[in-house]
Amino acid sequence: MSRPTPPSLTAAELSALKALWALGPSTVAEVRRYLGDVSAYTTVMTLLSRLAQKNAVVVDRAREPFLYTANVSRDQVQGAGAGAGHNRL
């Protein structure tokens, strides 16, 4: 199955996606910890939810806490070229 066309991402969304690339499938708490605990848990949850709406991540709701997995590769996002933060990959 081919991966989706990468969406336009904000710098904050890109940071969360970078965490998923580094960590692999992760919970909100794991992504938050990777980002240095500088954002509130609910802020990271919102970022991951937005990324899911954009099909940039897949959510495993079969378990709790939910697991988030990157659905676009670093190369796909870098290749998209447009949007905030893409030059900081």
Order of alpha helices (4+ residues) and beta strands (2+ residues): alpha-alpha-alpha-beta-beta-alpha
